[in-house]
Amino acid sequence: MSKSKNLQKTNAMRALDEAGVEYRAAEYEWDESDLSAETVASKIGLPSEQVFKTIAVRGDKTGIIFAVVSAGTHLNLKALASLSENKSCELLPLKDLLHSTGYIRGGVSPIAAKKRFAVYIDETASLHNEISISSGERGKQLIVAPGDLIKLTQAVLGDFMM
């Protein structure tokens, strides 16, 4: 399973282990002033199109959902709203992030949040053999096969990046 026996396990890592999903973990030094996915990509040695960030969004009908998009792109809230059967979506305010999801900015994972949220992954993830997502902690990334992530999170694939 995990090739990262020396790392302290996060809830997301434990969830992957329990599901029998293969993954690698990558640790990196993080800086509060730059938590961008592009910086993470350079620090873990993956192309930015393979490093995905998880954005917590509130839909007017569904409540909180997770949108997973690659580094260097922006979330198209209108397209996500349409895909998720909402009339509108807005970014979850940072002040609500920890209380609502159990995660902090720069450490949101689509796996093992405080409760199970619907996950929407941009379809470009399926173009790669592996992608990187947050482990649920700043400074730790999980590298997984997109198909395994989609299956585990029961994600919906779609086109909602700009």
Secondary structure, DSSP 8 states (H G I E B T S, - for coil): --S-TTS---HHHHHHHHHT--EEEEE---BTTB--HHHHHHHHT--GGGBEEEEEEEETTTEEEEEEEETT--B-HHHHHHHTT-S-EEE--HHHHHHHHS--TT---SSS-SS--EEEEEGGGGGSS-EEEE-SSTTEEEEE-HHHHHHHHT-EEE--B-
